[in-house]
């Protein structure tokens, strides 16, 4: 993958930590840490979207009757499930929304 040269400001103590801990490979380690964070964040979003998909199926008749039954829930359209549960799901719906909005 192509890399792009950027300039960022990092607190001196953080930079010193990486330089002391990883010597010549400190920049590579910072890039690895950022990439790992990106992968974890994406993975978490898709896990939550999977839970939202299950809630869409489970509460279809009560909350989502006006959507296509086969709608695929993704991180980008999860607000459909959140809004539907809040509007039509009652107390249980609000509790389930809190699970999705961690």
NORBELQUI-V492584 format. One record per residue. RES is the residue in one small letter. PHI is phi as a letter, one per 30 degrees, with the letter a starting at -180 (none if undefined). Layout:
res	phi
RES	PHI
RES	PHI
This chain:
res	phi
x	none
x	d
x	c
x	b
x	d
x	b
x	b
x	b
x	c
x	b
x	e
x	e
x	d
x	d
x	d
x	d
x	e
x	d
x	d
x	d
x	d
x	b
x	h
x	d
x	c
x	d
x	d
x	d
x	d
x	d
x	d
x	d
x	d
x	d
x	d
x	d
x	d
x	d
x	d
x	d
x	d
x	d
x	d
x	d
x	d
x	d
x	d
x	d
x	d
x	d
x	d
x	d
x	d
x	d
x	d
x	e
x	d
x	d
x	c
x	e
x	d
x	d
x	b
x	b
x	e
x	d
x	c
x	e
x	e
x	c
x	e
x	d
x	d
x	b
x	e
x	d
x	c
x	e
x	e
x	d
x	d
x	d
x	d
x	d
x	d
x	d
x	d
x	c
x	c
x	i
x	d
x	d
x	d
x	d
x	d
x	d
x	d
x	d
x	d
x	d
x	c
x	d
